[in-house]
Amino acid sequence: MQTPTQAPTITELPAPTNILPRLTDLPASERNALPPLKITMHVYADEPSQRFVILDGRRHGEGANPADGVVIQEIRRDGLVLSLRGRDVLLPRP
């Protein structure tokens, strides 16, 4: 006699707490006040000191100020966390 199999239970995972708005989500008036912020190279490494980006033609690491009011908070696998005058946003890698 076969015993009925129980369907697997689905466990809901908590929502990620590190979801940030993307730069493109900002109002046009805020985006237009910023420099181009174009990533041409993105290097992620497990060791933070080895991470860097080429942003608007210049090499930057975490903590750099590539423009007035812009700080590179973190270089992640998926892009850059930028602080724009105190507001954190994600600039996705190309």
Jmol script that loads the backbone (N, CA, C; Angstrom):
load data "model"
ATOM      1  N   MET A   1       0.822  -1.174   0.000  1.00  0.00           N
ATOM      2  CA  MET A   1       0.000   0.000   0.000  1.00  0.00           C
ATOM      3  C   MET A   1       0.876   1.251   0.000  1.00  0.00           C
ATOM      4  N   GLN A   2       0.582   2.175  -0.865  1.00  0.00           N
ATOM      5  CA  GLN A   2       1.372   3.401  -0.955  1.00  0.00           C
ATOM      6  C   GLN A   2       0.877   4.431   0.050  1.00  0.00           C
ATOM      7  N   THR A   3       1.823   5.140   0.624  1.00  0.00           N
ATOM      8  CA  THR A   3       1.442   6.234   1.510  1.00  0.00           C
ATOM      9  C   THR A   3       1.445   7.527   0.703  1.00  0.00           C
ATOM     10  N   PRO A   4       0.479   8.372   0.935  1.00  0.00           N
ATOM     11  CA  PRO A   4       0.453   9.621   0.169  1.00  0.00           C
ATOM     12  C   PRO A   4       1.669  10.481   0.502  1.00  0.00           C
ATOM     13  N   THR A   5       2.183  11.106  -0.524  1.00  0.00           N
ATOM     14  CA  THR A   5       3.322  11.989  -0.300  1.00  0.00           C
ATOM     15  C   THR A   5       2.808  13.379   0.036  1.00  0.00           C
ATOM     16  N   GLN A   6       3.511  14.002   0.914  1.00  0.00           N
ATOM     17  CA  GLN A   6       3.117  15.339   1.334  1.00  0.00           C
ATOM     18  C   GLN A   6       3.793  16.349   0.414  1.00  0.00           C
ATOM     19  N   ALA A   7       3.026  17.310  -0.015  1.00  0.00           N
ATOM     20  CA  ALA A   7       3.578  18.355  -0.876  1.00  0.00           C
ATOM     21  C   ALA A   7       4.608  19.153  -0.083  1.00  0.00           C
ATOM     22  N   PRO A   8       5.691  19.543  -0.740  1.00  0.00           N
ATOM     23  CA  PRO A   8       6.692  20.331  -0.021  1.00  0.00           C
ATOM     24  C   PRO A   8       6.088  21.663   0.418  1.00  0.00           C
ATOM     25  N   THR A   9       6.520  22.119   1.560  1.00  0.00           N
ATOM     26  CA  THR A   9       6.035  23.408   2.036  1.00  0.00           C
ATOM     27  C   THR A   9       6.921  24.510   1.487  1.00  0.00           C
ATOM     28  N   ILE A  10       6.304  25.617   1.239  1.00  0.00           N
ATOM     29  CA  ILE A  10       7.055  26.767   0.738  1.00  0.00           C
ATOM     30  C   ILE A  10       7.280  27.707   1.902  1.00  0.00           C
ATOM     31  N   THR A  11       8.529  27.995   2.154  1.00  0.00           N
ATOM     32  CA  THR A  11       8.877  28.897   3.233  1.00  0.00           C
ATOM     33  C   THR A  11       9.063  30.284   2.647  1.00  0.00           C
ATOM     34  N   GLU A  12       8.345  31.225   3.195  1.00  0.00           N
ATOM     35  CA  GLU A  12       8.512  32.593   2.715  1.00  0.00           C
ATOM     36  C   GLU A  12       9.752  33.182   3.344  1.00  0.00           C
ATOM     37  N   LEU A  13      10.569  33.764   2.495  1.00  0.00           N
ATOM     38  CA  LEU A  13      11.780  34.407   2.968  1.00  0.00           C
ATOM     39  C   LEU A  13      11.472  35.860   3.281  1.00  0.00           C
ATOM     40  N   PRO A  14      12.147  36.419   4.255  1.00  0.00           N
ATOM     41  CA  PRO A  14      11.926  37.833   4.532  1.00  0.00           C
ATOM     42  C   PRO A  14      12.388  38.680   3.347  1.00  0.00           C
ATOM     43  N   ALA A  15      11.750  39.787   3.163  1.00  0.00           N
ATOM     44  CA  ALA A  15      12.130  40.689   2.069  1.00  0.00           C
ATOM     45  C   ALA A  15      13.529  41.209   2.322  1.00  0.00           C
ATOM     46  N   PRO A  16      14.342  41.303   1.261  1.00  0.00           N
ATOM     47  CA  PRO A  16      15.692  41.839   1.437  1.00  0.00           C
ATOM     48  C   PRO A  16      15.622  43.259   1.978  1.00  0.00           C
ATOM     49  N   THR A  17      16.540  43.568   2.878  1.00  0.00           N
ATOM     50  CA  THR A  17      16.545  44.906   3.470  1.00  0.00           C
ATOM     51  C   THR A  17      17.461  45.861   2.718  1.00  0.00           C
ATOM     52  N   ASN A  18      18.208  45.341   1.754  1.00  0.00           N
ATOM     53  CA  ASN A  18      19.176  46.187   1.062  1.00  0.00           C
ATOM     54  C   ASN A  18      18.707  46.599  -0.331  1.00  0.00           C
ATOM     55  N   ILE A  19      17.399  46.569  -0.572  1.00  0.00           N
ATOM     56  CA  ILE A  19      16.897  46.996  -1.868  1.00  0.00           C
ATOM     57  C   ILE A  19      16.913  48.517  -1.909  1.00  0.00           C
ATOM     58  N   LEU A  20      17.589  49.032  -2.890  1.00  0.00           N
ATOM     59  CA  LEU A  20      17.732  50.476  -3.032  1.00  0.00           C
ATOM     60  C   LEU A  20      17.037  50.943  -4.295  1.00  0.00           C
ATOM     61  N   PRO A  21      16.588  52.182  -4.317  1.00  0.00           N
ATOM     62  CA  PRO A  21      16.087  52.712  -5.579  1.00  0.00           C
ATOM     63  C   PRO A  21      17.253  52.826  -6.564  1.00  0.00           C
ATOM     64  N   ARG A  22      16.946  52.641  -7.825  1.00  0.00           N
ATOM     65  CA  ARG A  22      17.974  52.812  -8.852  1.00  0.00           C
ATOM     66  C   ARG A  22      18.080  54.291  -9.207  1.00  0.00           C
ATOM     67  N   LEU A  23      19.214  54.647  -9.740  1.00  0.00           N
ATOM     68  CA  LEU A  23      19.423  56.029 -10.154  1.00  0.00           C
ATOM     69  C   LEU A  23      18.324  56.459 -11.122  1.00  0.00           C
ATOM     70  N   THR A  24      17.911  55.556 -12.002  1.00  0.00           N
ATOM     71  CA  THR A  24      16.876  55.882 -12.985  1.00  0.00           C
ATOM     72  C   THR A  24      15.505  56.077 -12.349  1.00  0.00           C
ATOM     73  N   ASP A  25      15.332  55.639 -11.082  1.00  0.00           N
ATOM     74  CA  ASP A  25      14.069  55.833 -10.379  1.00  0.00           C
ATOM     75  C   ASP A  25      13.910  57.252  -9.827  1.00  0.00           C
ATOM     76  N   LEU A  26      15.000  57.986  -9.768  1.00  0.00           N
ATOM     77  CA  LEU A  26      14.930  59.353  -9.245  1.00  0.00           C
ATOM     78  C   LEU A  26      14.171  60.248 -10.208  1.00  0.00           C
ATOM     79  N   PRO A  27      13.563  61.294  -9.699  1.00  0.00           N
ATOM     80  CA  PRO A  27      12.894  62.250 -10.588  1.00  0.00           C
ATOM     81  C   PRO A  27      13.906  62.872 -11.560  1.00  0.00           C
ATOM     82  N   ALA A  28      13.433  63.197 -12.736  1.00  0.00           N
ATOM     83  CA  ALA A  28      14.301  63.766 -13.779  1.00  0.00           C
ATOM     84  C   ALA A  28      15.033  65.006 -13.278  1.00  0.00           C
ATOM     85  N   SER A  29      14.381  65.817 -12.474  1.00  0.00           N
ATOM     86  CA  SER A  29      15.027  67.036 -11.979  1.00  0.00           C
ATOM     87  C   SER A  29      16.267  66.709 -11.143  1.00  0.00           C
ATOM     88  N   GLU A  30      16.219  65.631 -10.357  1.00  0.00           N
ATOM     89  CA  GLU A  30      17.379  65.226  -9.562  1.00  0.00           C
ATOM     90  C   GLU A  30      18.463  64.620 -10.440  1.00  0.00           C
ATOM     91  N   ARG A  31      18.073  63.772 -11.393  1.00  0.00           N
ATOM     92  CA  ARG A  31      19.057  63.148 -12.300  1.00  0.00           C
ATOM     93  C   ARG A  31      19.765  64.200 -13.144  1.00  0.00           C
ATOM     94  N   ASN A  32      19.036  65.198 -13.610  1.00  0.00           N
ATOM     95  CA  ASN A  32      19.623  66.226 -14.472  1.00  0.00           C
ATOM     96  C   ASN A  32      20.646  67.080 -13.742  1.00  0.00           C
ATOM     97  N   ALA A  33      20.578  67.138 -12.412  1.00  0.00           N
ATOM     98  CA  ALA A  33      21.527  67.921 -11.634  1.00  0.00           C
ATOM     99  C   ALA A  33      22.839  67.173 -11.393  1.00  0.00           C
ATOM    100  N   LEU A  34      22.911  65.900 -11.825  1.00  0.00           N
ATOM    101  CA  LEU A  34      24.094  65.066 -11.605  1.00  0.00           C
ATOM    102  C   LEU A  34      24.970  65.016 -12.844  1.00  0.00           C
ATOM    103  N   PRO A  35      26.258  64.694 -12.663  1.00  0.00           N
ATOM    104  CA  PRO A  35      27.113  64.436 -13.823  1.00  0.00           C
ATOM    105  C   PRO A  35      26.642  63.146 -14.505  1.00  0.00           C
ATOM    106  N   PRO A  36      27.198  62.791 -15.668  1.00  0.00           N
ATOM    107  CA  PRO A  36      26.726  61.607 -16.404  1.00  0.00           C
ATOM    108  C   PRO A  36      26.766  60.293 -15.619  1.00  0.00           C
ATOM    109  N   LEU A  37      27.773  60.074 -14.755  1.00  0.00           N
ATOM    110  CA  LEU A  37      27.916  58.849 -13.958  1.00  0.00           C
ATOM    111  C   LEU A  37      27.854  57.593 -14.824  1.00  0.00           C
ATOM    112  N   LYS A  38      28.702  57.558 -15.834  1.00  0.00           N
ATOM    113  CA  LYS A  38      28.762  56.416 -16.746  1.00  0.00           C
ATOM    114  C   LYS A  38      29.873  55.458 -16.309  1.00  0.00           C
ATOM    115  N   ILE A  39      29.484  54.198 -16.050  1.00  0.00           N
ATOM    116  CA  ILE A  39      30.451  53.162 -15.673  1.00  0.00           C
ATOM    117  C   ILE A  39      31.005  52.539 -16.950  1.00  0.00           C
ATOM    118  N   THR A  40      32.334  52.576 -17.102  1.00  0.00           N
ATOM    119  CA  THR A  40      32.947  51.904 -18.244  1.00  0.00           C
ATOM    120  C   THR A  40      33.718  50.647 -17.813  1.00  0.00           C
ATOM    121  N   MET A  41      33.999  50.524 -16.514  1.00  0.00           N
ATOM    122  CA  MET A  41      34.618  49.310 -15.992  1.00  0.00           C
ATOM    123  C   MET A  41      34.162  49.138 -14.554  1.00  0.00           C
ATOM    124  N   HIS A  42      33.851  47.892 -14.200  1.00  0.00           N
ATOM    125  CA  HIS A  42      33.369  47.567 -12.865  1.00  0.00           C
ATOM    126  C   HIS A  42      34.117  46.330 -12.403  1.00  0.00           C
ATOM    127  N   VAL A  43      34.903  46.444 -11.339  1.00  0.00           N
ATOM    128  CA  VAL A  43      35.666  45.310 -10.825  1.00  0.00           C
ATOM    129  C   VAL A  43      35.233  45.053  -9.388  1.00  0.00           C
ATOM    130  N   TYR A  44      34.634  43.877  -9.177  1.00  0.00           N
ATOM    131  CA  TYR A  44      34.239  43.474  -7.842  1.00  0.00           C
ATOM    132  C   TYR A  44      35.185  42.381  -7.373  1.00  0.00           C
ATOM    133  N   ALA A  45      35.591  42.450  -6.110  1.00  0.00           N
ATOM    134  CA  ALA A  45      36.420  41.412  -5.489  1.00  0.00           C
ATOM    135  C   ALA A  45      35.912  41.201  -4.074  1.00  0.00           C
ATOM    136  N   ASP A  46      36.164  40.010  -3.527  1.00  0.00           N
ATOM    137  CA  ASP A  46      35.752  39.752  -2.145  1.00  0.00           C
ATOM    138  C   ASP A  46      36.430  40.725  -1.182  1.00  0.00           C
ATOM    139  N   GLU A  47      37.650  41.078  -1.464  1.00  0.00           N
ATOM    140  CA  GLU A  47      38.407  42.018  -0.635  1.00  0.00           C
ATOM    141  C   GLU A  47      38.062  43.453  -1.071  1.00  0.00           C
ATOM    142  N   PRO A  48      37.406  44.235  -0.198  1.00  0.00           N
ATOM    143  CA  PRO A  48      36.986  45.587  -0.591  1.00  0.00           C
ATOM    144  C   PRO A  48      38.093  46.479  -1.151  1.00  0.00           C
ATOM    145  N   SER A  49      39.321  46.317  -0.675  1.00  0.00           N
ATOM    146  CA  SER A  49      40.409  47.169  -1.155  1.00  0.00           C
ATOM    147  C   SER A  49      40.755  46.903  -2.630  1.00  0.00           C
ATOM    148  N   GLN A  50      40.297  45.770  -3.179  1.00  0.00           N
ATOM    149  CA  GLN A  50      40.582  45.434  -4.576  1.00  0.00           C
ATOM    150  C   GLN A  50      39.448  45.826  -5.521  1.00  0.00           C
ATOM    151  N   ARG A  51      38.369  46.364  -4.992  1.00  0.00           N
ATOM    152  CA  ARG A  51      37.235  46.776  -5.828  1.00  0.00           C
ATOM    153  C   ARG A  51      37.494  48.171  -6.396  1.00  0.00           C
ATOM    154  N   PHE A  52      37.090  48.361  -7.643  1.00  0.00           N
ATOM    155  CA  PHE A  52      37.170  49.702  -8.226  1.00  0.00           C
ATOM    156  C   PHE A  52      36.245  49.802  -9.424  1.00  0.00           C
ATOM    157  N   VAL A  53      36.000  51.028  -9.829  1.00  0.00           N
ATOM    158  CA  VAL A  53      35.207  51.303 -11.024  1.00  0.00           C
ATOM    159  C   VAL A  53      35.889  52.406 -11.811  1.00  0.00           C
ATOM    160  N   ILE A  54      35.636  52.392 -13.104  1.00  0.00           N
ATOM    161  CA  ILE A  54      35.987  53.544 -13.936  1.00  0.00           C
ATOM    162  C   ILE A  54      34.654  54.239 -14.179  1.00  0.00           C
ATOM    163  N   LEU A  55      34.525  55.417 -13.612  1.00  0.00           N
ATOM    164  CA  LEU A  55      33.290  56.185 -13.660  1.00  0.00           C
ATOM    165  C   LEU A  55      33.605  57.524 -14.305  1.00  0.00           C
ATOM    166  N   ASP A  56      32.920  57.813 -15.392  1.00  0.00           N
ATOM    167  CA  ASP A  56      33.162  59.056 -16.140  1.00  0.00           C
ATOM    168  C   ASP A  56      34.646  59.217 -16.489  1.00  0.00           C
ATOM    169  N   GLY A  57      35.283  58.080 -16.839  1.00  0.00           N
ATOM    170  CA  GLY A  57      36.671  58.112 -17.307  1.00  0.00           C
ATOM    171  C   GLY A  57      37.732  58.141 -16.218  1.00  0.00           C
ATOM    172  N   ARG A  58      37.338  58.065 -14.942  1.00  0.00           N
ATOM    173  CA  ARG A  58      38.317  58.106 -13.859  1.00  0.00           C
ATOM    174  C   ARG A  58      38.128  56.901 -12.943  1.00  0.00           C
ATOM    175  N   ARG A  59      39.245  56.394 -12.413  1.00  0.00           N
ATOM    176  CA  ARG A  59      39.220  55.232 -11.521  1.00  0.00           C
ATOM    177  C   ARG A  59      38.886  55.680 -10.099  1.00  0.00           C
ATOM    178  N   HIS A  60      37.951  54.935  -9.463  1.00  0.00           N
ATOM    179  CA  HIS A  60      37.522  55.249  -8.102  1.00  0.00           C
ATOM    180  C   HIS A  60      37.349  53.975  -7.293  1.00  0.00           C
ATOM    181  N   GLY A  61      37.576  54.079  -6.008  1.00  0.00           N
ATOM    182  CA  GLY A  61      37.300  52.992  -5.074  1.00  0.00           C
ATOM    183  C   GLY A  61      36.186  53.400  -4.127  1.00  0.00           C
ATOM    184  N   GLU A  62      35.874  52.511  -3.200  1.00  0.00           N
ATOM    185  CA  GLU A  62      34.837  52.804  -2.218  1.00  0.00           C
ATOM    186  C   GLU A  62      35.255  54.002  -1.365  1.00  0.00           C
ATOM    187  N   GLY A  63      34.306  54.884  -1.098  1.00  0.00           N
ATOM    188  CA  GLY A  63      34.568  56.079  -0.307  1.00  0.00           C
ATOM    189  C   GLY A  63      34.959  57.293  -1.132  1.00  0.00           C
ATOM    190  N   ALA A  64      35.162  57.096  -2.434  1.00  0.00           N
ATOM    191  CA  ALA A  64      35.579  58.205  -3.305  1.00  0.00           C
ATOM    192  C   ALA A  64      34.429  59.174  -3.547  1.00  0.00           C
ATOM    193  N   ASN A  65      34.808  60.422  -3.862  1.00  0.00           N
ATOM    194  CA  ASN A  65      33.847  61.467  -4.215  1.00  0.00           C
ATOM    195  C   ASN A  65      34.065  61.831  -5.685  1.00  0.00           C
ATOM    196  N   PRO A  66      33.396  61.140  -6.607  1.00  0.00           N
ATOM    197  CA  PRO A  66      33.623  61.418  -8.027  1.00  0.00           C
ATOM    198  C   PRO A  66      33.032  62.747  -8.506  1.00  0.00           C
ATOM    199  N   ALA A  67      32.118  63.326  -7.740  1.00  0.00           N
ATOM    200  CA  ALA A  67      31.518  64.616  -8.097  1.00  0.00           C
ATOM    201  C   ALA A  67      30.984  65.262  -6.821  1.00  0.00           C
ATOM    202  N   ASP A  68      30.696  66.531  -6.895  1.00  0.00           N
ATOM    203  CA  ASP A  68      30.177  67.258  -5.752  1.00  0.00           C
ATOM    204  C   ASP A  68      28.872  66.627  -5.267  1.00  0.00           C
ATOM    205  N   GLY A  69      28.826  66.232  -3.997  1.00  0.00           N
ATOM    206  CA  GLY A  69      27.627  65.635  -3.426  1.00  0.00           C
ATOM    207  C   GLY A  69      27.433  64.165  -3.728  1.00  0.00           C
ATOM    208  N   VAL A  70      28.411  63.529  -4.395  1.00  0.00           N
ATOM    209  CA  VAL A  70      28.313  62.108  -4.771  1.00  0.00           C
ATOM    210  C   VAL A  70      29.436  61.338  -4.078  1.00  0.00           C
ATOM    211  N   VAL A  71      29.072  60.284  -3.339  1.00  0.00           N
ATOM    212  CA  VAL A  71      30.058  59.424  -2.674  1.00  0.00           C
ATOM    213  C   VAL A  71      29.780  57.985  -3.081  1.00  0.00           C
ATOM    214  N   ILE A  72      30.850  57.251  -3.433  1.00  0.00           N
ATOM    215  CA  ILE A  72      30.717  55.827  -3.717  1.00  0.00           C
ATOM    216  C   ILE A  72      30.749  55.110  -2.370  1.00  0.00           C
ATOM    217  N   GLN A  73      29.563  54.703  -1.898  1.00  0.00           N
ATOM    218  CA  GLN A  73      29.448  54.041  -0.610  1.00  0.00           C
ATOM    219  C   GLN A  73      29.984  52.610  -0.668  1.00  0.00           C
ATOM    220  N   GLU A  74      29.621  51.896  -1.741  1.00  0.00           N
ATOM    221  CA  GLU A  74      29.978  50.474  -1.837  1.00  0.00           C
ATOM    222  C   GLU A  74      30.005  50.054  -3.299  1.00  0.00           C
ATOM    223  N   ILE A  75      30.952  49.193  -3.621  1.00  0.00           N
ATOM    224  CA  ILE A  75      30.995  48.565  -4.939  1.00  0.00           C
ATOM    225  C   ILE A  75      30.526  47.133  -4.723  1.00  0.00           C
ATOM    226  N   ARG A  76      29.343  46.825  -5.265  1.00  0.00           N
ATOM    227  CA  ARG A  76      28.741  45.504  -5.112  1.00  0.00           C
ATOM    228  C   ARG A  76      28.825  44.747  -6.430  1.00  0.00           C
ATOM    229  N   ARG A  77      28.485  43.471  -6.381  1.00  0.00           N
ATOM    230  CA  ARG A  77      28.477  42.665  -7.611  1.00  0.00           C
ATOM    231  C   ARG A  77      27.535  43.250  -8.651  1.00  0.00           C
ATOM    232  N   ASP A  78      26.413  43.812  -8.196  1.00  0.00           N
ATOM    233  CA  ASP A  78      25.393  44.295  -9.121  1.00  0.00           C
ATOM    234  C   ASP A  78      25.524  45.765  -9.493  1.00  0.00           C
ATOM    235  N   GLY A  79      26.495  46.457  -8.935  1.00  0.00           N
ATOM    236  CA  GLY A  79      26.692  47.867  -9.276  1.00  0.00           C
ATOM    237  C   GLY A  79      27.261  48.666  -8.121  1.00  0.00           C
ATOM    238  N   LEU A  80      26.978  49.956  -8.134  1.00  0.00           N
ATOM    239  CA  LEU A  80      27.508  50.860  -7.126  1.00  0.00           C
ATOM    240  C   LEU A  80      26.390  51.391  -6.249  1.00  0.00           C
ATOM    241  N   VAL A  81      26.658  51.461  -4.959  1.00  0.00           N
ATOM    242  CA  VAL A  81      25.755  52.176  -4.060  1.00  0.00           C
ATOM    243  C   VAL A  81      26.345  53.573  -3.928  1.00  0.00           C
ATOM    244  N   LEU A  82      25.589  54.538  -4.415  1.00  0.00           N
ATOM    245  CA  LEU A  82      26.023  55.932  -4.368  1.00  0.00           C
ATOM    246  C   LEU A  82      25.212  56.676  -3.331  1.00  0.00           C
ATOM    247  N   SER A  83      25.875  57.554  -2.607  1.00  0.00           N
ATOM    248  CA  SER A  83      25.175  58.473  -1.726  1.00  0.00           C
ATOM    249  C   SER A  83      25.112  59.794  -2.481  1.00  0.00           C
ATOM    250  N   LEU A  84      23.903  60.220  -2.799  1.00  0.00           N
ATOM    251  CA  LEU A  84      23.695  61.479  -3.513  1.00  0.00           C
ATOM    252  C   LEU A  84      23.127  62.483  -2.533  1.00  0.00           C
ATOM    253  N   ARG A  85      24.024  63.290  -1.998  1.00  0.00           N
ATOM    254  CA  ARG A  85      23.633  64.263  -0.976  1.00  0.00           C
ATOM    255  C   ARG A  85      22.874  63.592   0.169  1.00  0.00           C
ATOM    256  N   GLY A  86      23.393  62.416   0.585  1.00  0.00           N
ATOM    257  CA  GLY A  86      22.836  61.693   1.717  1.00  0.00           C
ATOM    258  C   GLY A  86      21.766  60.667   1.377  1.00  0.00           C
ATOM    259  N   ARG A  87      21.360  60.567   0.137  1.00  0.00           N
ATOM    260  CA  ARG A  87      20.332  59.609  -0.281  1.00  0.00           C
ATOM    261  C   ARG A  87      21.014  58.474  -1.046  1.00  0.00           C
ATOM    262  N   ASP A  88      20.869  57.229  -0.572  1.00  0.00           N
ATOM    263  CA  ASP A  88      21.516  56.081  -1.211  1.00  0.00           C
ATOM    264  C   ASP A  88      20.693  55.576  -2.392  1.00  0.00           C
ATOM    265  N   VAL A  89      21.387  55.367  -3.507  1.00  0.00           N
ATOM    266  CA  VAL A  89      20.766  54.813  -4.714  1.00  0.00           C
ATOM    267  C   VAL A  89      21.722  53.804  -5.327  1.00  0.00           C
ATOM    268  N   LEU A  90      21.171  52.929  -6.167  1.00  0.00           N
ATOM    269  CA  LEU A  90      21.974  51.936  -6.868  1.00  0.00           C
ATOM    270  C   LEU A  90      22.189  52.373  -8.297  1.00  0.00           C
ATOM    271  N   LEU A  91      23.440  52.388  -8.723  1.00  0.00           N
ATOM    272  CA  LEU A  91      23.792  52.586 -10.122  1.00  0.00           C
ATOM    273  C   LEU A  91      24.203  51.212 -10.624  1.00  0.00           C
ATOM    274  N   PRO A  92      23.315  50.501 -11.345  1.00  0.00           N
ATOM    275  CA  PRO A  92      23.631  49.142 -11.782  1.00  0.00           C
ATOM    276  C   PRO A  92      24.832  49.105 -12.724  1.00  0.00           C
ATOM    277  N   ARG A  93      25.559  48.005 -12.658  1.00  0.00           N
ATOM    278  CA  ARG A  93      26.691  47.851 -13.577  1.00  0.00           C
ATOM    279  C   ARG A  93      26.153  47.622 -14.988  1.00  0.00           C
ATOM    280  N   PRO A  94      26.955  47.982 -15.971  1.00  0.00           N
ATOM    281  CA  PRO A  94      26.500  47.791 -17.366  1.00  0.00           C
ATOM    282  C   PRO A  94      26.435  46.330 -17.750  1.00  0.00           C
TER     283      PRO A  94
END
end "model"
wireframe off; spacefill off
backbone 0.3
color backbone group
